[in-house]
Amino acid sequence: MLDINDIKKIIPHRYPFLLVDKVIECDDDSHIVGIKNVTHNEPFFPGHFPEFPVMPGVLIVEAMAQVACILALRVLNKEGHASVLFTGIDGVKFRKPVVPGDTLRMELTKIKQRGELFRFQGRATVGDALACEGQLQAVLGKD
Protein backbone atom coordinates (compact mmCIF):
# COMPACT_ATOMS: atom_id res chain seq x y z
CA MET A 1 0.00 0.00 0.00
CA LEU A 2 1.18 3.53 -0.82
CA ASP A 3 0.04 6.65 1.02
CA ILE A 4 0.05 10.18 -0.38
CA ASN A 5 3.66 10.79 0.66
CA ASP A 6 4.80 7.64 -1.17
CA ILE A 7 2.81 8.65 -4.25
CA LYS A 8 4.46 12.10 -4.31
CA LYS A 9 7.86 10.36 -4.42
CA ILE A 10 6.80 8.41 -7.53
CA ILE A 11 4.84 10.84 -9.73
CA PRO A 12 5.40 14.59 -10.24
CA HIS A 13 1.75 15.72 -9.91
CA ARG A 14 0.88 18.18 -7.14
CA TYR A 15 -2.14 20.13 -5.88
CA PRO A 16 -4.51 20.90 -7.45
CA PHE A 17 -3.81 18.20 -10.02
CA LEU A 18 -2.74 15.25 -7.87
CA LEU A 19 -5.84 13.05 -8.11
CA VAL A 20 -4.73 9.88 -6.27
CA ASP A 21 -4.88 9.69 -2.47
CA LYS A 22 -3.54 6.17 -1.97
CA VAL A 23 -2.73 2.90 -3.68
CA ILE A 24 -4.28 -0.13 -2.00
CA GLU A 25 -3.00 -2.86 -4.35
CA CYS A 26 -0.03 -3.11 -6.68
CA ASP A 27 1.54 -6.30 -7.95
CA ASP A 28 4.52 -4.34 -9.36
CA ASP A 29 4.00 -5.82 -12.81
CA SER A 30 0.54 -5.57 -14.31
CA HIS A 31 -2.19 -4.55 -11.85
CA ILE A 32 -2.81 -1.59 -9.54
CA VAL A 33 -5.72 -0.15 -7.55
CA GLY A 34 -5.81 3.47 -6.44
CA ILE A 35 -8.25 5.55 -4.42
CA LYS A 36 -9.44 9.16 -4.77
CA ASN A 37 -11.61 10.50 -1.96
CA VAL A 38 -13.81 13.10 -3.60
CA THR A 39 -14.67 16.03 -1.32
CA HIS A 40 -16.82 19.11 -1.75
CA ASN A 41 -13.63 21.18 -1.45
CA GLU A 42 -12.23 20.06 -4.82
CA PRO A 43 -11.23 23.16 -6.83
CA PHE A 44 -13.39 22.19 -9.83
CA PHE A 45 -16.75 21.89 -8.03
CA PRO A 46 -17.63 25.62 -7.81
CA GLY A 47 -17.82 25.73 -11.62
CA HIS A 48 -18.88 22.14 -12.40
CA PHE A 49 -21.71 22.62 -11.46
CA PRO A 50 -22.68 25.05 -8.66
CA GLU A 51 -26.10 23.49 -8.03
CA PHE A 52 -25.12 19.89 -8.84
CA PRO A 53 -21.40 19.28 -8.25
CA VAL A 54 -20.11 16.51 -10.53
CA MET A 55 -16.47 15.49 -10.98
CA PRO A 56 -15.58 16.23 -14.62
CA GLY A 57 -15.19 13.07 -16.68
CA VAL A 58 -11.86 14.24 -18.02
CA LEU A 59 -10.55 14.39 -14.42
CA ILE A 60 -11.80 10.87 -13.72
CA VAL A 61 -9.78 9.73 -16.73
CA GLU A 62 -6.79 11.79 -15.54
CA ALA A 63 -7.02 10.18 -12.09
CA MET A 64 -7.01 6.74 -13.75
CA ALA A 65 -4.01 7.82 -15.85
CA GLN A 66 -2.12 8.89 -12.72
CA VAL A 67 -2.68 5.46 -11.17
CA ALA A 68 -1.45 3.87 -14.41
CA CYS A 69 1.58 6.21 -14.27
CA ILE A 70 2.51 4.85 -10.85
CA LEU A 71 2.42 1.29 -12.18
CA ALA A 72 4.41 2.16 -15.33
CA LEU A 73 7.16 3.88 -13.33
CA ARG A 74 7.36 0.92 -10.96
CA VAL A 75 7.60 -1.53 -13.88
CA LEU A 76 10.42 0.54 -15.43
CA ASN A 77 12.18 1.15 -12.08
CA LYS A 78 11.95 4.90 -12.72
CA GLU A 79 9.98 5.95 -9.62
CA GLY A 80 10.53 9.64 -8.90
CA HIS A 81 12.92 10.07 -11.82
CA ALA A 82 10.63 10.45 -14.81
CA SER A 83 7.18 11.38 -16.04
CA VAL A 84 4.77 9.21 -17.92
CA LEU A 85 2.88 11.06 -20.62
CA PHE A 86 -0.73 10.22 -21.41
CA THR A 87 -0.84 9.55 -25.18
CA GLY A 88 -4.31 8.24 -25.90
CA ILE A 89 -7.66 6.93 -24.77
CA ASP A 90 -10.00 4.45 -26.42
CA GLY A 91 -13.54 3.38 -25.68
CA VAL A 92 -13.97 5.55 -22.59
CA LYS A 93 -17.52 5.48 -21.26
CA PHE A 94 -18.97 7.33 -18.30
CA ARG A 95 -21.61 5.31 -16.48
CA LYS A 96 -22.32 7.17 -13.23
CA PRO A 97 -21.70 10.70 -11.95
CA VAL A 98 -19.00 11.06 -9.29
CA VAL A 99 -20.08 13.52 -6.61
CA PRO A 100 -18.74 14.92 -3.32
CA GLY A 101 -18.51 12.22 -0.67
CA ASP A 102 -17.76 9.45 -3.16
CA THR A 103 -14.71 7.22 -2.93
CA LEU A 104 -13.45 6.61 -6.46
CA ARG A 105 -11.70 3.23 -6.81
CA MET A 106 -9.52 3.04 -9.92
CA GLU A 107 -8.33 -0.34 -11.11
CA LEU A 108 -5.80 -0.48 -13.95
CA THR A 109 -4.43 -3.57 -15.66
CA LYS A 110 -1.47 -3.44 -18.03
CA ILE A 111 -2.63 -5.18 -21.18
CA LYS A 112 0.36 -4.40 -23.40
CA GLN A 113 3.88 -3.06 -23.07
CA ARG A 114 6.43 -2.39 -25.78
CA GLY A 115 9.53 -0.88 -24.24
CA GLU A 116 8.42 2.36 -22.59
CA LEU A 117 4.97 2.38 -24.25
CA PHE A 118 2.07 1.02 -22.21
CA ARG A 119 -1.60 0.22 -22.74
CA PHE A 120 -3.94 -0.20 -19.78
CA GLN A 121 -7.51 -1.32 -19.29
CA GLY A 122 -9.12 0.86 -16.63
CA ARG A 123 -12.24 0.84 -14.50
CA ALA A 124 -13.34 3.43 -11.96
CA THR A 125 -16.05 2.48 -9.51
CA VAL A 126 -17.98 4.07 -6.66
CA GLY A 127 -19.08 1.30 -4.33
CA ASP A 128 -20.35 -1.47 -6.60
CA ALA A 129 -21.32 0.93 -9.40
CA LEU A 130 -19.17 1.41 -12.50
CA ALA A 131 -18.44 5.13 -13.00
CA CYS A 132 -15.99 5.01 -15.92
CA GLU A 133 -14.17 2.46 -18.08
CA GLY A 134 -11.82 2.50 -21.03
CA GLN A 135 -8.30 1.97 -22.32
CA LEU A 136 -5.43 4.37 -21.69
CA GLN A 137 -2.11 4.61 -23.48
CA ALA A 138 1.02 6.21 -22.05
CA VAL A 139 4.74 6.51 -22.72
CA LEU A 140 7.73 7.38 -20.57
CA GLY A 141 8.53 11.08 -20.97
CA LYS A 142 11.91 12.15 -22.25
CA ASP A 143 14.01 14.51 -20.12
C-alpha positions in Angstrom: 0.0 0.0 0.0 1.2 3.5 -0.8 0.0 6.6 1.0 0.0 10.2 -0.4 3.7 10.8 0.7 4.8 7.6 -1.2 2.8 8.6 -4.2 4.5 12.1 -4.3 7.9 10.4 -4.4 6.8 8.4 -7.5 4.8 10.8 -9.7 5.4 14.6 -10.2 1.7 15.7 -9.9 0.9 18.2 -7.1 -2.1 20.1 -5.9 -4.5 20.9 -7.4 -3.8 18.2 -10.0 -2.7 15.3 -7.9 -5.8 13.1 -8.1 -4.7 9.9 -6.3 -4.9 9.7 -2.5 -3.5 6.2 -2.0 -2.7 2.9 -3.7 -4.3 -0.1 -2.0 -3.0 -2.9 -4.4 0.0 -3.1 -6.7 1.5 -6.3 -7.9 4.5 -4.3 -9.4 4.0 -5.8 -12.8 0.5 -5.6 -14.3 -2.2 -4.6 -11.8 -2.8 -1.6 -9.5 -5.7 -0.2 -7.6 -5.8 3.5 -6.4 -8.3 5.5 -4.4 -9.4 9.2 -4.8 -11.6 10.5 -2.0 -13.8 13.1 -3.6 -14.7 16.0 -1.3 -16.8 19.1 -1.8 -13.6 21.2 -1.4 -12.2 20.1 -4.8 -11.2 23.2 -6.8 -13.4 22.2 -9.8 -16.7 21.9 -8.0 -17.6 25.6 -7.8 -17.8 25.7 -11.6 -18.9 22.1 -12.4 -21.7 22.6 -11.5 -22.7 25.1 -8.7 -26.1 23.5 -8.0 -25.1 19.9 -8.8 -21.4 19.3 -8.2 -20.1 16.5 -10.5 -16.5 15.5 -11.0 -15.6 16.2 -14.6 -15.2 13.1 -16.7 -11.9 14.2 -18.0 -10.6 14.4 -14.4 -11.8 10.9 -13.7 -9.8 9.7 -16.7 -6.8 11.8 -15.5 -7.0 10.2 -12.1 -7.0 6.7 -13.8 -4.0 7.8 -15.9 -2.1 8.9 -12.7 -2.7 5.5 -11.2 -1.5 3.9 -14.4 1.6 6.2 -14.3 2.5 4.9 -10.8 2.4 1.3 -12.2 4.4 2.2 -15.3 7.2 3.9 -13.3 7.4 0.9 -11.0 7.6 -1.5 -13.9 10.4 0.5 -15.4 12.2 1.1 -12.1 12.0 4.9 -12.7 10.0 6.0 -9.6 10.5 9.6 -8.9 12.9 10.1 -11.8 10.6 10.4 -14.8 7.2 11.4 -16.0 4.8 9.2 -17.9 2.9 11.1 -20.6 -0.7 10.2 -21.4 -0.8 9.6 -25.2 -4.3 8.2 -25.9 -7.7 6.9 -24.8 -10.0 4.4 -26.4 -13.5 3.4 -25.7 -14.0 5.6 -22.6 -17.5 5.5 -21.3 -19.0 7.3 -18.3 -21.6 5.3 -16.5 -22.3 7.2 -13.2 -21.7 10.7 -12.0 -19.0 11.1 -9.3 -20.1 13.5 -6.6 -18.7 14.9 -3.3 -18.5 12.2 -0.7 -17.8 9.4 -3.2 -14.7 7.2 -2.9 -13.4 6.6 -6.5 -11.7 3.2 -6.8 -9.5 3.0 -9.9 -8.3 -0.3 -11.1 -5.8 -0.5 -14.0 -4.4 -3.6 -15.7 -1.5 -3.4 -18.0 -2.6 -5.2 -21.2 0.4 -4.4 -23.4 3.9 -3.1 -23.1 6.4 -2.4 -25.8 9.5 -0.9 -24.2 8.4 2.4 -22.6 5.0 2.4 -24.2 2.1 1.0 -22.2 -1.6 0.2 -22.7 -3.9 -0.2 -19.8 -7.5 -1.3 -19.3 -9.1 0.9 -16.6 -12.2 0.8 -14.5 -13.3 3.4 -12.0 -16.1 2.5 -9.5 -18.0 4.1 -6.7 -19.1 1.3 -4.3 -20.3 -1.5 -6.6 -21.3 0.9 -9.4 -19.2 1.4 -12.5 -18.4 5.1 -13.0 -16.0 5.0 -15.9 -14.2 2.5 -18.1 -11.8 2.5 -21.0 -8.3 2.0 -22.3 -5.4 4.4 -21.7 -2.1 4.6 -23.5 1.0 6.2 -22.1 4.7 6.5 -22.7 7.7 7.4 -20.6 8.5 11.1 -21.0 11.9 12.2 -22.2 14.0 14.5 -20.1 
